[in-house]
Amino acid sequence: MTDQTENGPESAGTADEVDLIAAERVIFFSDAVVAIAITLLALGLPVPKGSDNTAVWQSLNAGRDAYIAFLISFIVIGAHWRTHNRLFRPVARLDATTIGLNLVWLLMIIITPYATRILAGNGGFGVRFSLYAAIQVVTLVTFWLMSRHIRNGGLLPPGTPARVSAADDVFVLALAGAFAISIPIAFIPAVGQRVYLIWVAAVIVLRWVRRAQRWTGHDPSR
């Protein structure tokens, strides 16, 4: 009886350690996939050609859309990784639902370089833009589902505050909405590539609103 009683806490401690190691493996794997995705972005950049300075400058100018798309995707993937890192940092164990959602999130991250090359192509901007925006919508919604499941599914150690709060969830969903709204607007000829400004404006406005809520004490996460 004494041995069983003594082995109980040891068994529980071993199980917790195994769960923690398994969670860390998933997190390390996710970080590696994000790093690969960012590397693929750089590998897809066009190399300028030319036999003299003028030709090289002209070649660089011809590839400006690809360079702009690269910068956009670098910022987008970096932002996705930052929120993913904040969400998973206190996680001590994972379940099948979280792992499945995380794989969908990683799928969207790893195909973003492919979508970036499509976005930088010539002609059919509405379709190219819509494909890229749709991938970001799926990425954000998947992250939102993971965030809610981790916070409400008992995957955090007792007493550990979630680093991604309800206010952050609202931010993620609103940003997903901005990406979704930009899709039909991209097909308006008069708008053209200025549709990117919707994404920029959405981020600026949402960050301002969230800071204003914190300053006034109306932060939903409190």
Secondary structure, DSSP 8 states (H G I E B T S, - for coil): -HHHHHHHHHHHHHHHHHHHHHHHHHHHHHHHHHHHHHHHHHHTS-----SSHHHHHHHHHHTHHHHHHHHHHHHHHHHHHHHHHHHHTT-----HHHHHHHHHHHHHHHHHHHHHHHHTSSS-HHHHHHHHHHHHHHHHHHHHHHHHHHHHTT-S-TT---SS-HHHHHHHHHHHHHHHHHHHHTT-TTTGGGGHHHHHHHHHHHHHHHHHHHHHT--TT-
